[in-house]
Amino acid sequence: MDVEATSGRRHRTTQSAQHAGSLYLRMGAIAFGLGAMIYSGLKFGVFFEMKREAECYAVLNAVVPILHIIFTFFQLYFIFHNSKTCIHKYKTVARFGLMHMVAANLCVWVSYLIKETLEELGEIAFRQSAYLSVLNNSAATITKVTIDELQEAIENYYLYHPACFEKMVLIKVSQQLSPFLFPCIIEYSLIVSGIIFIMWKNVGQGSPIDEGTEVQTRGTGLSGGLRVDCEHATAGLFIGLIVFVLTLINLIIFFIMINEKDYRENAVVASHAFEIVAYLVDLVCIVMSLRCVQQLRFADEEGELDTLLLFIAQLGVFMYAVFSLIASHQQFHNIDAIVIFITNVTKMIQASLQTVFILDGSRRYSDIDDEACKQKPGRQIVTYLIVSNFSLWALSTFSAQKVEANTIQLEFYGLYTWTIITHICTPLSIFYRFHSTVCLFEIWKRAYKPKKA
């Protein structure tokens, strides 16, 4: 006899108790998803501006961006609405579908990584070819062989022939915005893959509930009004805002000076010096926070998704730093190389200690009877670290896109190799700062709130 038939029909889904991404992480997925859709929208617009010639006009170049926009939009809706859902019916189909979505997002990640890298290599080759063609008319040292090699590079790397882009407006806009929109695709794919992977693990977990039984779900906390307890956080917030303003000033000065040949070296040194100071201040704050949160209680719980995303993103930070350390170590006679070496050493130490603090702090909680519940030890420092990581995220997003800022690495690895390295590592490094901000905010909100029995 069918047990399920005798006991009544069951709910096909229930709410999972396992952490499948905080609201702030899902809001980040929406922000990055919007950036990814804007990126594809620009590519779709470029298609209609192209010449109607066989080598330029391929229908797939319009179909793929549209499909990517549709896929991104509906997937965003799916994870925002169902990220904590636990499926109890058609479990094999559900597991297959969810794992297929994970694989699809990883494929999108890899395909756009390769495509964007090839396009930038093609643009570099095209600019160098045009420059050498001009010099060839007045200097015998530039040979035709060099120009032919670059033309071959253009054909190998460019997804379209450069002639397709003559007198086009959108292609220029797309090229200028790509360094900022392209990381959104990587970060979006990473967040969504992690959330869907947790959903895949939750399939069949727990017990189905009889239909007619009230299913208790967790609200977003917005129905009764949004209340944020900012006690013991004001000083950290305002000190962090000062650092954020200094970061913006540093970025403005950097972008002005980097375009002036006489001040380019000073711009690089000043920018890295600011990063060193920021990392050292963060290091002191992290050590102090680790000591302060010891007064809170420790729960043996693990946010698997946050831990997974944090380690993957930190891999990008370490890869970028190690490649930079190798390049700068070979040129210690140069002040730029010394500053870059110190910057990347402090970056690796700061990221390592911060990850340790996040993993420890995310398991901390307060009890209503504890003195720590009233004193909120370390909350001012956590507030500062939230704003500081947001500032470092802005710094990484904008300054890392400027090729001139990596002169030491360019000389050591060469333009093409360093372009590939940055396209792999930079999006992950940027995501590390964003996700650290999300995790620190979760600590700020949850660790100092009395845990309900």
N, C-alpha and C positions, 0 to 999 in steps of 0.2 A: 504494500500500500504506500502511496506517495505521502510522506510525512508532511510535506509543504501543503498538500491539498487538504489534509485533515486539520491543520492548525491555522488555516486561513492564508490569504495571500500576503506576500511580504513586500516591503518597499524595495525597489530595485537599487536605490542608493541611500546612503546615510552620510552624516557629516563625520569626517575623519578627525581623530584627536591628534594625529601626527602633524607637526608643523610643516606646512607646505608653502611657506613664504608669507612674510608680513604684508600688511596693507601698503606700507611704504615701498617695499620691494616691487609689488605689483603696479604701484603708481609709477615707479621707475621704468618698469616694462612698457607702460603706456607711453611715457615720454620718449624712450628710445624707439619704440614702435612707430611713433609719429615721425621721428627723424628718418627711420628706414623707409617709410612710405613717401616722404618728401624726396628722398634720394631716388627712389624708383619713378616718382612722378616727373622729376627733371629728366631722367633717362627717356621716359616716354615722350616728353616734349621735344627732346633732341631729335628723336626719330622723324617727327613731322617737319623739322626744319632742314633735314638733309636733302641733298639733290636726289632727284628721281632717276638714279642710275643703278645699274645692276649690282655694282660693287658696294653701293651704299644702302640701297633700299631692300631690306630683308624684313619680311613681315614678323618674324620671330623677335626682332629687336623691339617691336611694339607690344607683342603678346606677353613676353616674359615679364617686363615691368608691371603690366596690368595684373597678371596672375600673382605676382609677388605682393602687390598692394592688397588684393582680395584675400590672399592667404594670411597676411599679417593682420589685417583687420578682424577677420572672423576668429583667428586663433587668439587674439587679444581678448575678444569677448568671451571665448570659451574658458580661458584660464582665469579671468577675473570673476566669472560667475561660478565656476566649478572646481577651483583649485583645491578645495577641502572636501570634495566629494569622494566617497568610497563606494565603488561599484560592486554589486552583489549578484548581478544577473548577466548572462552572456560574458562570463569572465574571460574566456579565451579570446573572443573577438575584441573585448575591451583592451586586453593586454597587447594584442597585435596592433590595434589602432594607435594606442598611446606610444608604443615603442617605435612605430612608423613615424609618428610626429617628432619624436626625439631625433631619429635618424634624418628626417627631412630638414630640421633646423640645423643640424650639424653640417649637412650637405650645403645648405644655403650659406652658412658661415664659410666653409672652405671655398665654394665657388666664387663668392663675392670677394674673398680675400685674394684669390688668384686673379680675378678679373681686374680689380682695382690696382693691384701691383703691376700687372701687364700694361694697363693704361698709363700709369705714371711713368713706367720705363719707356713707353713709346713717346710720351710727351718730352721726356728728357732727351731722348735720341733725336727727336724732331727739332728741338731748340738748338742742340749742339750742331746738328747738320746745317741748319740755317746760318748759324754763326760762322761755321767753318767755310761755308760756301762764299760768304762775304769776304772772309780773310783770304780765300784762295785767289781772289782776283788781284790782290795786292801783295801777297807774300808767297814765296816759292816753297817755304817750309811746310805748308799745309798741302798734303798730297791728295790726289783724287782717290787713292785707295782708302784713306781715312773717311772721306765723305761717303764712298760706296759702302763701307762697313756700317756706318750709321744709318744709311738708307735701308740696308738689310735688317738692321735692328728695328727700324720703324715698321717694316713689313712683318717682322716676327712678333713684335709686342703690341702694336696698335690693333685694336679690334676692328677698326675701320681705317680706310685710307685717309690720310690727312686732307686730301682734296675734298672729301665729303663735308668738311667743316668750314669751308670758305664763307666768309661774311655771315656767320651765325652768331646770334646773341646768347641763346640758351646754353650752348656748349661752353662759353666762357663763364657763365654763371655756375654751371655744373662743375667745372674744373676748380673754381674758387671755393665752392662749398663742399666739395667731395672730402677734403681732409677732415672736416668737422662732422659730416653726415655719415661717412663710411664707418667710423667706429660705432655709430648707433646700431648698425646691422649686427656687428659682432656682439655688442653688449646685450642687445635684444635677444639674439639667438641663444646666448649663454644663459640668461635668466629664464627664458621660456623652456629651454631644454631641461634645466634643473627642476623647475616646478612640475613639468609633465613626468619627469623621471620619478619624483616622489608620488605622484598620482598613480603611476604604474605599480610602484611598490605597495600602494594602499589597496589595490584591487583585491576584493575578497577578505580584507582584514575586518575584524570585529564581527558582530552578529547582525543579520538583517532584522528589521522591526516589523511587526505585523501592521498591515494597513489598518487605519483607524486609530493607531496609537500616535499620540502627539510626538512629533520629532522636534527636539530642542536644538535650535541652531544658534550659532554665535552671531550676534549683531555686530555691526560696524561701530557701534557706539555713537552714531550720529543722530539717532532718533530722539534721544533725550537732550540733545545739545552737546557740543564738543567742549570738554573741560580739560585744560592742560595745567598741571601743577608745576609752576615755575619757581617754587621755593628753593632757595639755595642754588640758584642758577644764574642770577643776574650778572654778577661780576664776571663769571666765565664767558657769558654771552657777549658782553661789551668788549672785553679784551679780545675775544675771537673776532668781533667785527672790526676792531682796529687792525688786526692781522689781515683780514680780508681786504680792507681798504689799501693797505700797504702792498698786498699782492696785485691789486688792480693797477696801482701806480707803477709797480715794477714791470708789469706787462706792457703798459703804455710806453714807458721809457725804452723797454727792450725793442718793441716794434718800430719805434722811431729811429733808434741808434743802429739797429741791425741793417737798415737800408743805406746807411752812410759808411762808405768804405773805410774812412779814417777812424770811425768809432766802433767798428764791428767787433774787434777783439775786446774792447771795454764792455760792450753790451753783453757778450757771452760771459765774461768774468763776473760782472755785476749780477747777472741773472743767477748764475750758479752759487755765488756768495749768499744771495738771499735764500736760496733753497737750503744751503748748509745751515744757516741760522734757524730757519723754520724747522728743519729736521731735528736739530739739537734741542730746541725748545720743546718740541713734541716728545723727544726722548725723556727729558726731565719730567714732563707731565705724565707720561705713561708709567714711569717708575713710581711716581707719587700715587697715581691711581691704583696701581697694583697693591701698594701697601694699604691704601684707604679701604678698598673693597674687601679686605680680609676681615673687616668688622661685620660684614654682612654674612648671612647664612648661605650655605652651598647646597644646591640641589643637583642630584646626579641625573640631569636631563641634557639631551643633546639636540640642538637644532641642526639636523643633518643637512638640510638644503643650504643654510647659511655657511656651514663649515665647508661644504663641497665647493660652493662658489668662491669662497674666500681663498681656498688653497689654489684653485685653478687661476684666479686672477693674480695671486701672489707669484705664481710661476712666471707670468709675464714681466712683473717687476724685477725678479731675479735675473731672467734672461737678458733684459735690456741692460741692467746694471753690470752683469758679467761681461757682456760684449763691449760695453763702454770702458770697463776696467782694463780689459786686455789691450784695447786701442790706446788708452791714455798711458798705460805702463811703459809702452815703447817710446814715449816722447816726453820723458820727465824733465827734459831741459826746457820745455815750454810751460809758461805759467798757466795757459789754458788747460793743458793736460793735467797739471797738478790739481787745479780746482775741480775739474771733471772727476778725477780719481776720488778726491775727498767727498764730493757730492754723492757719488754712487755708493761709496762705503757707508756713509751715514744713512742713505736711503734704505739700503738693505737691512741695517741694524734696526732702524726705526720701524720698517714694515714688519720685521720678525717679531719685535717686542709688542707691537700693536696687535698683531694677530694673536699672540699669547694672551694679551689683556682681553681681547674680544671673546676668545674662547672661555676664559675664566669668568669675565663679567657677565656673559650671557647666561650663566648658571647661578648667579647670585640673586638673592631675594631678601626682603625684610619681613620681620614678624612684628605684629602690632604692639607686642610688649617689649620689644627691643629698644634700647636707647638709640641704636643706629637708625631706626625708623624715623626718629625725630631729628637727629643730627644730619642725616643724609651725607655720610662721609664720602668725599671724592666727587660729588655731583657737579661742583663748580668746574673741576678739571675735565670731567667728561663733556660738559657743555662746551668748553674751549676746544676740546679735541674734535667735536662734531663740526664746528665752524672751520677749524684749521684744515681738516680733511677735505671739506668742501672747497676751501681756498686752493689746496694742492690739486684738487680735481680740475679746477678752472685753469690753474697754471699748466698742468699736464696737457689739457685739451688744446690750449692755444699755442703755447711756446714750443711744444714738441712737434708741431706741424711745420715749423720753420726749418728748412734744411740747413740754412746758414748757421744755425745754433749748434750744429754737430760737426764742426770743421775737423776736429781731431779724428772722429770716427770715419768721416768721409775720406780723409787722406789714407787711413790705415786699411779700410775694407774696400774702398772704391764706391763709386756712386750707385751702381746697380745692386751690389751685395748689401750695402747699408739700407737701400730702399726696401729690399725684401725683409731685412731684419726688423726695421721699424714698423712695417705693415703687419708683421706677426705679433710683435711685443707691445707696441704702443696702445692698441685698443684694450688689451688685457690690463696694462698698467693704469689706464684711465678708469677702467671698470673697478679696479681694486680700491681706488679712492672713493668712488661712488658707493660701492657696497660697504666699505668701512664706515661711511657716514650713516648708512641705513642701520648697520649693526650697532653702532655707538648710540644712535637715537633709541633703539630698542632697549639697550642697557639703561639709558637715561630715564626711560619711561617705566620699565618693569622692575628693575633691581631695587628701586627705592619705594615701590608701592607694596604695601602689606599683602602677603600672599593669602588668599582665601583658603580656608580649610576644605 
